[in-house]
């Protein structure tokens, strides 16, 4: 790649466009993983609410089955219900922590974009006319839809 497309790092050694792109992709992948985990926990929270509401109307001595670590375990409603309620109380705290991590990751991505003068273009849209005040040294990433 041309030297005009590389940027200096804290160590003084310039990064190539490929290294900058790889770093950006890594940050975006981490952001997607956090978003997926949030979605998964929100679904778990909804499932816990539904199961708890269903089990509240059932006799405590009745048999029920619960998946624990990939193993189906036979228990009673009286044993399972308190565990489910405890889990339901913990899930919002975990979700809040993940939302905070997602926000921090978004800020980190924005700082990375600013630091390396990255402009993200969508592949399905034609590139916009460059403004004359844009610096000559710029990294352009094309995101596919």
Wavefront OBJ file of the C-alpha trace (Angstrom):
o trace
v 0.000 0.000 0.000
v 1.043 3.595 -0.432
v 2.679 5.328 2.477
v 0.081 8.099 2.366
v -2.513 5.589 3.559
v -0.553 4.611 6.660
v -0.751 6.323 10.012
v 1.650 6.464 12.893
v 0.976 4.564 16.073
v 2.162 5.346 19.578
v 5.251 3.235 18.974
v 6.223 5.381 16.001
v 5.954 2.536 13.481
v 3.314 3.310 10.830
v 0.386 0.956 10.430
v -0.546 -0.244 6.976
v -4.085 0.120 5.661
v -4.557 -3.621 6.112
v -3.570 -3.431 9.796
v -5.892 -0.470 10.352
v -8.731 -2.314 8.614
v -8.052 -5.491 10.632
v -8.131 -3.482 13.867
v -11.403 -1.867 12.845
v -12.927 -5.236 11.908
v -11.851 -6.693 15.270
v -13.547 -3.865 17.154
v -16.737 -4.259 15.085
v -16.739 -8.034 15.700
v -16.418 -7.461 19.450
v -19.287 -4.958 19.258
v -21.490 -7.472 17.416
v -20.677 -10.189 19.974
v -21.743 -7.879 22.807
v -24.981 -7.028 20.985
v -25.676 -10.735 20.394
v -25.065 -11.534 24.062
v -27.447 -8.733 25.090
v -30.109 -10.123 22.764
v -29.581 -13.631 24.147
v -29.906 -12.451 27.771
v -33.039 -10.441 26.966
v -34.611 -13.587 25.510
v -33.565 -15.541 28.617
v -35.160 -12.889 30.825
v -38.438 -13.110 28.892
v -38.374 -16.919 29.067
v -37.751 -16.789 32.820
v -40.746 -14.461 33.271
v -43.027 -16.739 31.244
v -41.918 -19.914 33.055
v -42.203 -18.279 36.496
v -45.732 -17.061 35.742
v -46.664 -20.538 34.516
v -45.171 -22.339 37.531
v -46.771 -20.016 40.106
v -50.156 -21.610 39.436
v -48.826 -25.166 39.755
v -48.652 -27.395 42.854
v -45.142 -27.241 44.393
v -44.814 -31.024 44.656
v -45.383 -31.510 40.930
v -42.523 -32.853 38.819
v -40.827 -30.517 36.370
v -37.735 -30.695 34.223
v -35.013 -28.101 33.897
v -32.007 -27.889 31.599
v -28.841 -27.419 33.671
v -25.579 -27.206 31.753
v -27.007 -29.124 28.810
v -28.432 -31.878 31.016
v -32.153 -32.312 31.607
v -32.737 -32.628 35.354
v -35.920 -33.788 37.073
v -36.917 -31.604 40.025
v -40.064 -30.340 41.725
v -41.717 -26.998 41.101
v -40.941 -25.986 44.696
v -37.211 -26.544 44.041
v -37.067 -24.864 40.649
v -39.214 -21.780 41.218
v -36.881 -20.031 43.720
v -33.880 -20.679 41.459
v -35.696 -19.182 38.484
v -36.712 -16.114 40.498
v -33.121 -15.592 41.637
v -31.897 -15.843 38.048
v -34.580 -13.409 36.901
v -33.379 -10.893 39.504
v -29.747 -11.200 38.365
v -30.360 -10.899 34.620
v -31.146 -7.132 34.571
v -27.825 -6.409 36.329
v -25.954 -8.487 33.773
v -27.828 -6.747 30.952
v -26.949 -3.338 32.365
v -23.254 -4.278 32.543
v -23.337 -5.512 28.931
v -25.071 -2.314 27.776
v -22.302 -0.303 29.444
v -19.646 -2.439 27.718
v -21.427 -1.947 24.386
v -21.442 1.825 24.891
v -17.727 1.805 25.725
v -17.003 -0.344 22.663
v -18.901 2.144 20.484
v -16.818 4.990 21.915
v -13.654 2.975 21.323
v -14.652 2.417 17.690
v -15.371 6.122 17.214
v -11.969 7.018 18.697
v -10.293 4.473 16.408
v -12.076 5.967 13.401
v -10.950 9.474 14.361
v -7.401 8.398 15.205
v -6.894 6.658 11.861
v -8.994 9.071 9.769
v -11.332 6.346 8.545
v -14.351 7.079 6.364
v -16.858 4.234 6.129
v -18.715 3.881 2.832
v -21.557 1.526 2.079
v -20.941 -0.774 -0.879
v -24.541 -0.412 -2.074
v -24.270 3.391 -2.332
v -22.143 5.418 -4.718
v -19.350 7.363 -2.984
v -20.285 10.939 -2.173
v -18.342 13.812 -3.667
v -15.332 14.557 -1.493
v -15.462 17.874 0.268
v -12.450 20.095 -0.478
v -11.613 20.374 3.239
v -11.071 16.588 3.489
v -7.422 15.733 4.147
v -5.514 13.943 1.398
v -4.489 11.158 3.813
v -7.594 9.135 4.555
v -8.476 5.490 5.018
v -11.709 4.418 3.387
v -13.489 1.249 4.486
v -16.266 -0.174 2.354
v -18.969 -1.949 4.326
v -21.036 -4.526 2.497
v -24.732 -4.604 3.269
l 1 2 3 4 5 6 7 8 9 10 11 12 13 14 15 16 17 18 19 20 21 22 23 24 25 26 27 28 29 30 31 32 33 34 35 36 37 38 39 40 41 42 43 44 45 46 47 48 49 50 51 52 53 54 55 56 57 58 59 60 61 62 63 64 65 66 67 68 69 70 71 72 73 74 75 76 77 78 79 80 81 82 83 84 85 86 87 88 89 90 91 92 93 94 95 96 97 98 99 100 101 102 103 104 105 106 107 108 109 110 111 112 113 114 115 116 117 118 119 120 121 122 123 124 125 126 127 128 129 130 131 132 133 134 135 136 137 138 139 140 141 142 143 144 145
